[in-house]
C-alpha cells in the first residue's frame, strides 16, 4: 500500500491480455476513497515486481514460482493459432495440433504456454516478444500459438485466429505476497470472487445472534369460552336471547292469563 496513512492507495499489476476493467469498476464503487492505480507488467516479470513491492497485488498467468506468493485461480483461457487471413486453416472452425506438423511455429521468448515440446517445425530463431512474433506471422514466416486474449490484443486486419485443440492452456490468477495480505488485498479478493459488499471478505467478525424459533408443539391459543368456534364472551347472552329478553315471550310482550 502506498501513499500517506490518511490517503492510502492500492497498486494493481496486470499482465498483457488481462482486462481488469470490471474489477476496477467494482473497486471504485465500493472503495471510492482508496485510489486504485493500474500497471501493465510483462508476464515474465510480474512475480518479481510483486516481490519487490512495486505492486500490492497482480493479475498473473499461472504457474506462480515460489511459495512466498499466494494465488487464486480465476479463469482458463482458450488457446488459438494466429494465421494470415488467406491461410488454409482460416476455412476451418478449429485446428488440431497435429495439423501443424509441417508448419513453422513461432515460439517467442515471452511465451505464456507451458510446452514440453512446441508443435510444428521450429523457426530459425525465437522472437523476443509476442508482438514481434505477430509481425512475423503477418510476413508469412510462420504461425503463432497464444491465449485468445493475446490474439485479440495484437489484432491486425490481415490476420485471424482459430481455436486449436490438444495444446496447453493459460490460467489467469490473482496473486500477492503472502506476508502482505492487507485488508485492501482482502477487499480485492472479495471483489474477484464475486462477494457482495456486505460479506466479511475473509475478515473475522462476530456472528449476529439468530432469532429464536418457537419450539415445536409449544403453547396453543386457548379456545374462548362457549365451545369450539363460538367466539363469544362467557356470561353474555346471544343476540337471539337478547331480543327475547330474560325469560319473556317472543317479541318481549307478557302473556295474559285466562
Order of alpha helices (4+ residues) and beta strands (2+ residues): beta-alpha-beta-alpha-beta-beta-beta-beta-beta-beta-alpha-beta-alpha-beta-beta-alpha-alpha
